[in-house]
Amino acid sequence: MAPTTWLIDNRKISDYLLDLAHPYGGPKAKYLMRFGFTPEEPDILANALVEHARTNSPGVEILPPKGEPKIVFEGTVIAPDGRDMPLRTVWKLRAPFEMHFVSAIPLTR
């Protein structure tokens, strides 16, 4: 059964994925902004991240040597500018029907 609740910490969006000055998030912000995402409307990106995971389900479970298992989704999502944006999203299953967002990685291959 698919998760029913998808949770994203707002700081992951505003202070990381859409922050051009962030040392690790800056390149991701540049990529996302090329497709029309903006810091002024972080909810649009949050909704797109959830839609990306739902559309590209079931995803692949990754069992790292340390830490919690993660679910990785790869595919496209429709960006604000109307283009299909290639993306990888990473989530953690925290409760039976609850997914927590970890990160988004541009797919540029």
N, C-alpha and C positions, 0 to 999 in steps of 0.2 A: 504494500500500500504506500502511496506517495505521501510525503510530508504535507501537512495541512497548514503549517505556520512557517513562514520564512522571515527570519529576523536579521536586520542589518543595523549595526551601530552607526548612527548619523555621523560620528566623527570619522569613520572609515571613508565616508563619501567626501565630506567637507574638508577634513584636515589631512587627507591622504590622496584619494583618487582624483580629486579635482583641485589639488593644490600644486600649482606650477613650481612653487619654491621648495616643496618637500624633496629631500635628497633621494628617496626611493620612489615616491609617488609622482614626482614631477614628469618623468617620461610617460607615465601612464596618463596623467592629466593632459599632456600634449596630444596623445593619441585620441583620447576620448573627446577632447574639444574639437579635433579635426572632423568629427562626425556630428557635431552640434550640441554636445552636452555642455552645460555651463555651471559654474559655482553658484550662480544666482537661483538655479532650479535643481537642487540636489535630489529631490524626490523623483524627478524624471529618470535619473540614472538608477536610483534604488529600484524603481519599478522595472526598468529594463533588465537589471541584474536578476531579479526574481523571474521575469519572463524568460530570460535566457536559460536559466536552470530548468524551468518547467518544460520549455520547448525542446531542450536537448536531453531530456531524461531518457534513460535512467541514470546516466553518468557512470563513472568508473570509480570504484572504491580503491583508495590508496592506503596501504598500511605502512606508515613510516616506522623506522627502527625505534624512534622515540616519539612520544606524544600520541595524540588521539588519531584515529582513522579519519580520513577526509574523503569527500566525494568531489570528483572533478567532472565538470561539464564543458564540452567543447562544441563550438558551432557558431552560428551567427545570431544576431538580434537586430531588429530594425531600429536604426538610430534616428534621432530627431530630424536629421536632414534627409531621411527616407532611404538611405543606403543600408545594405546588409553589412553589419560590422562584425568581423571575425573576432571571437573572444573566447577565453577560457575563464571559468569561474570556479572557485574552490569554496566548499562549504563543509561544516562539521554537523553531524547528526548529534544533537545534545539530549533529546528526549524522543520517545517513540514517534512523534509526529511533528518535530521541531528542528528546523535547519537553521544554523547560524552562519552568516557570511564570513569568509576568511579573507579572500582577495580576488582580484580580477587581473588577468594578464592578457595583454594584446596578442593576438595571433597574427603574425605578419608573414607567415610562410606562404 
